[in-house]
Amino acid sequence: MPIINSLLKAPTKAARKLSQLIDKDYFKKKLAKRRGKCRKCGDCCGNCRFLDKKTKLCKIYKKRPWNCYQEFPLDKLDQKIWAVKKCGYKFR
């Protein structure tokens, strides 16, 4: 399963960017279906070299920049592909 997840990540990122270019309200529509709040578990940061493994906090940013998926996760598929298990977000 980890190999499949790795293969799905790149096209998913590309599809998200393309969707955003086609539909300017793409993120707004997706985020409107999201409920809950970030638990700051660090799961969505995965293997980022800037993630402090002990504190689960970013070593360089107080706020995550856009390229760190501030809008992440957008849906259940994001949680599944990136194996985010402790996430505080749920989707309708």
C-alpha positions in Angstrom: 0.0 0.0 0.0 2.8 2.5 0.7 4.1 2.2 -2.9 0.6 2.8 -4.3 0.2 5.8 -2.0 3.5 7.2 -3.3 2.4 6.8 -6.9 -0.9 8.5 -6.2 0.6 11.6 -4.6 2.2 13.3 -7.6 -0.9 13.1 -9.9 -3.1 14.2 -7.0 -1.0 17.3 -6.5 -1.1 18.0 -10.2 -4.9 17.5 -10.4 -5.5 19.8 -7.4 -3.4 22.5 -9.0 -5.2 22.1 -12.4 -8.6 22.1 -10.6 -7.6 25.4 -8.9 -6.7 27.0 -12.2 -10.0 25.9 -13.8 -12.2 26.8 -10.9 -11.1 29.8 -8.8 -13.5 28.7 -6.0 -12.2 25.2 -5.9 -10.7 25.5 -2.4 -13.7 27.4 -1.0 -16.1 24.7 -2.2 -13.9 21.9 -0.7 -13.3 23.6 2.6 -17.0 24.4 3.0 -17.5 20.6 3.4 -14.7 20.3 6.1 -15.6 20.2 9.8 -13.5 20.0 12.9 -10.1 21.6 13.5 -6.4 20.8 13.2 -5.0 18.7 16.0 -1.5 19.7 15.2 -0.5 16.0 15.0 2.0 16.5 12.2 0.7 13.6 10.2 0.0 15.8 7.1 3.6 17.0 7.2 4.7 13.5 6.7 8.4 13.3 6.0 9.1 17.0 5.6 12.6 17.8 6.7 11.3 20.8 8.7 9.0 18.8 10.9 10.3 18.4 14.4 9.5 14.7 15.1 9.4 15.3 18.9 7.2 18.3 19.1 5.3 17.7 15.8 5.8 21.4 15.0 7.4 23.0 12.0 10.9 24.1 12.7 10.9 27.2 10.4 7.3 28.4 10.1 4.9 29.7 12.8 2.2 29.6 10.1 2.3 27.1 7.2 2.8 28.8 3.8 0.5 28.0 0.9 2.9 25.4 -0.5 2.6 23.4 2.8 -1.0 22.7 2.2 -2.6 25.2 4.5 -5.8 24.0 3.0 -4.8 20.4 3.7 -6.7 18.0 3.8 -9.3 19.0 1.4 -11.3 15.7 1.5 -11.2 12.1 2.6 -9.1 11.2 -0.4 -6.3 13.4 0.9 -6.4 11.8 4.3 -6.3 8.3 2.7 -3.5 9.0 0.1 -1.3 10.8 2.6 -2.1 8.3 5.4 -3.3 11.0 7.8 -4.8 9.0 10.6 -5.1 11.3 13.6 -6.6 14.3 11.7 -9.2 16.3 13.5 -11.0 17.1 10.2 -14.1 15.3 9.1 -16.0 15.7 5.8 -19.7 15.8 4.9 
